[in-house]
Amino acid sequence: MTNEPLLQFELTGIPKLRSGKVREIFDLGDAFLLVASDRISAFDVIMPNGIPAKGAVLTQISHFWFQRFAGLVPNHLLAGAKDPLPSRLQPFADQLSRRCMIVKKAKPLAIECIVRGYLSGSGWKEYRKAGTVCGIPLPAGLTESAELPEPIFTPSTKADEGHDENISFERATEIVGADLANQARDLSLKIYTAGRDYARERGIIIADTKFEFGLFDGELILIDEVLTPDSSRFWPADQYEPGRGQPSFDKQFVRDYLETLDWDKRPPGPVLPDEIVRKTSAKYLEAYERLTGTAL
């Protein structure tokens, strides 16, 4: 993998529809092209320098899970991880290598599908105050990072700017309808449980995660990314100890560094030091290698 992070993508002759915090979406006519950059954001601010190999890790982990879960839920992939690029994309092969997905033009649901298996982050903060997570009552006496008695589904809104907002399941049904909300909840819990069990055998605890679903030809399918270090909290199982925050494979490493700075968490973000960049890249690569059993 290159040591230079790829932050921006312009593909001559291929219209770009959207540029998110990490991904670029291009219109191929009968499909979308999703390209994962090496950008990294924290506190909703994109840092000025990126993390080498990050986009490839996110894409290849997603390919891995899409393939693994194909029997559980249909997904948006139109090409496999090792399929050659279409001829019109060949001129951009160096940029796109291992970091792109060609996908169906699904209509995304207007909710984020979050599953929590452990008590962390905003869930831990709410639990300390109210004994609940996203309004769901939990047993008394749980500690930070404790495993929940069973995974819980805690949907949120989708925010184009700023933070997503946690909502009740009832509110989710109002937004997308009861049938789709029930399908999305049941699939989210099923996929999370299968992924959690697999990852635990490979030394990774998936504490929580976010899924996205979309409609294609009237069918609910899994889209976007799946169980990556950006969409999930990954903890090393051999260092797991309830009662405190956990070391992680995700960008929490960057957040922890940023918390040591005198920075107001508004753009522009500070340049990340070389050491933080190297360590973060190594964390992403290690997560890929543990999950897949292969080096990127």
Backbone hydrogen bonds, N-H to C=O, Kabsch-Sander energy under -0.5 kcal/mol:
donor,donor_aa,acceptor,acceptor_aa,energy
7,L,5,P,-0.6
12,T,10,E,-0.7
14,I,11,L,-2.7
17,L,15,P,-0.5
17,L,25,I,-3.1
18,R,25,I,-1.5
20,G,23,R,-3.5
24,E,35,V,-2.5
25,I,18,R,-2.9
26,F,24,E,-0.5
26,F,33,L,-2.7
27,D,15,P,-2.7
28,L,26,F,-0.7
28,L,31,A,-2.7
30,D,28,L,-1.3
32,F,103,V,-2.4
33,L,26,F,-2.6
34,L,32,F,-0.5
34,L,101,M,-3.1
35,V,24,E,-2.6
35,V,33,L,-0.5
36,A,99,R,-2.8
37,S,22,V,-2.2
37,S,35,V,-0.7
38,D,6,L,-3.2
42,A,45,V,-2.4
45,V,42,A,-1.5
47,M,40,I,-2.8
51,I,38,D,-2.5
54,K,51,I,-2.0
57,V,53,A,-2.4
58,L,54,K,-2.6
59,T,55,G,-2.1
60,Q,56,A,-2.8
61,I,57,V,-2.5
62,S,58,L,-2.0
63,H,59,T,-2.6
64,F,60,Q,-2.1
65,W,61,I,-2.3
66,F,62,S,-3.1
67,Q,63,H,-2.2
68,R,64,F,-2.1
69,F,65,W,-3.0
70,A,67,Q,-0.9
72,L,69,F,-1.8
73,V,69,F,-2.2
76,H,222,L,-1.6
78,L,102,I,-2.7
79,A,102,I,-0.8
83,D,80,G,-1.0
89,L,86,P,-1.7
90,Q,86,P,-0.8
90,Q,87,S,-0.8
92,F,89,L,-1.7
93,A,90,Q,-2.0
95,Q,92,F,-0.7
96,L,92,F,-2.4
97,S,93,A,-1.9
99,R,96,L,-2.3
100,C,96,L,-0.6
101,M,34,L,-2.3
103,V,32,F,-2.6
103,V,101,M,-0.6
104,K,76,H,-2.7
106,A,104,K,-1.8
107,K,215,L,-2.6
109,L,213,F,-3.0
112,E,156,S,-2.7
113,C,211,F,-2.3
114,I,112,E,-0.8
115,V,209,T,-2.2
116,R,152,I,-2.5
117,G,207,A,-2.9
118,Y,207,A,-1.3
119,L,146,A,-2.4
120,S,118,Y,-0.9
123,G,120,S,-1.3
124,W,120,S,-0.7
125,K,121,G,-1.8
126,E,122,S,-2.3
127,Y,123,G,-2.5
128,R,124,W,-2.2
129,K,125,K,-1.2
130,A,126,E,-3.1
131,G,126,E,-0.5
131,G,127,Y,-2.2
132,T,126,E,-0.5
133,V,136,I,-1.8
136,I,133,V,-2.0
138,L,131,G,-2.3
142,L,139,P,-0.7
145,S,119,L,-3.5
146,A,143,T,-2.0
148,L,117,G,-2.6
152,I,116,R,-2.4
154,T,114,I,-3.0
154,T,152,I,-0.6
156,S,112,E,-1.8
157,T,165,E,-2.6
158,K,110,A,-0.6
159,A,157,T,-0.6
160,D,158,K,-0.5
167,I,155,P,-2.3
172,A,168,S,-2.0
173,T,169,F,-2.1
174,E,170,E,-1.5
175,I,171,R,-1.7
176,V,172,A,-2.5
177,G,173,T,-1.8
181,A,177,G,-2.3
182,N,178,A,-2.5
183,Q,179,D,-2.3
184,A,180,L,-3.0
185,R,181,A,-2.4
186,D,182,N,-2.6
187,L,183,Q,-2.6
188,S,184,A,-2.4
189,L,185,R,-2.4
190,K,186,D,-1.9
191,I,187,L,-3.0
192,Y,188,S,-2.6
193,T,189,L,-2.2
194,A,190,K,-2.0
195,G,191,I,-2.9
196,R,192,Y,-3.4
197,D,193,T,-2.2
198,Y,194,A,-1.9
199,A,195,G,-2.8
200,R,196,R,-2.3
201,E,197,D,-1.2
202,R,198,Y,-0.6
202,R,199,A,-1.3
203,G,200,R,-1.5
204,I,199,A,-2.4
205,I,235,W,-3.4
206,I,204,I,-0.6
207,A,205,I,-1.0
207,A,233,R,-2.4
208,D,233,R,-0.6
209,T,115,V,-2.3
210,K,231,S,-1.5
211,F,113,C,-3.2
212,E,223,I,-0.6
214,G,221,I,-2.5
215,L,107,K,-2.6
216,F,219,E,-2.5
219,E,216,F,-1.8
221,I,214,G,-3.1
221,I,219,E,-0.5
222,L,74,P,-2.7
223,I,212,E,-2.6
232,S,228,T,-0.9
233,R,208,D,-2.0
234,F,232,S,-0.7
235,W,205,I,-2.9
235,W,233,R,-0.5
237,A,203,G,-2.4
239,Q,236,P,-1.4
240,Y,237,A,-1.2
243,G,144,E,-3.6
244,R,144,E,-0.7
244,R,241,E,-0.6
249,F,234,F,-2.3
250,D,234,F,-0.6
251,K,229,P,-0.7
253,F,250,D,-1.4
254,V,251,K,-0.6
255,R,251,K,-2.3
256,D,252,Q,-3.0
257,Y,253,F,-1.4
258,L,254,V,-2.6
259,E,255,R,-2.1
260,T,257,Y,-1.6
261,L,258,L,-1.6
263,W,261,L,-1.4
269,G,46,I,-0.7
277,V,273,P,-2.3
278,R,274,D,-2.8
279,K,275,E,-2.5
280,T,276,I,-2.3
281,S,277,V,-2.5
282,A,278,R,-2.3
283,K,279,K,-1.8
284,Y,280,T,-2.2
285,L,281,S,-2.4
286,E,282,A,-2.3
287,A,283,K,-2.2
288,Y,284,Y,-2.0
289,E,285,L,-2.4
290,R,286,E,-2.7
291,L,287,A,-2.2
292,T,288,Y,-2.6
293,G,289,E,-2.1
